[in-house]
Amino acid sequence: DDIVEGVSALAAPVRDARGRVAAAVSVSGLTPQLIGQDGQPLTDALTRVRTAAAEISRQLQDMHWAR
C-alpha cells in the first residue's frame, strides 16, 4: 500500500550454497489477498512464497554440490 493503494507484495530470500542471498521470490497482488486485517501477511500467502524460495535455494545448493 506504500506506492499503489490497494496493492501489496511479499518476498523471501533465495540463498546460495554459502547461505548468501542470491535472489528473491516475490508475489504482488491486491492487499486483501496478501495482508490480513491486522496488517500482517496472510499465513497461506507467506508460506507459499517462503516454500518457493526454500525450494529454489535447495536446488541451487544441489547444483553447487553436483559440480
N, C-alpha and C positions, 0 to 999 in steps of 0.2 A: 504494500500500500504506500510505500515511500515515494515512488515516481509516478506510477499509474494507479489511480484509485480503483480498488476492486480486484487488483491483480497482485499475486504474491508468488514467491519462489522458495523452494527448499533445495539444499545442496549437501553433498557428503564428499569427503576426500577419497581419491583413488591413490593408493600408496604403492611404491615400487618395492623391490626385494629388500631394500635397505630401510624401509619404513618412511621414506621421504614422500611428500605429496608430489605426485606426478601429473595429476589431472583432477577433475571433479565430475561428478554426476549431478545434474540439477533437473528440476522439473518446475515449470511455472504454470499457473492456471488461476482460475477465479478464486479469490480469497476464501470463500466458504468451502471450497473443495479441499483446501490445504491447511487452513488455520481455523481452530475452534473458537468458540465464543469467548473463551478465556485468554485468547491471544497466543496460545501455544499451538505448535504444529499438531495436526491430527495424527494419531498413532499409526494408522494404516499407511498414510502417505509417507511419513517419515521412515517407517520400517521398509517400505518398498525402495526408497532412494538409498538408504543405508545398505540394504541387501544387494542392490545392483552394484554399488561402489565396492562392497566387500568381494563380490564375485569377480569383478574386473581386476581388483587388487590381487586376488588369488591366482588368476590367470597370468597376470604379469609376473608374479613370483615364480610360477611354474615354468614360464618361458625362460626366465633368468637361470633357473637351476638346470634346465634341459640343455643348456649350451655346453 
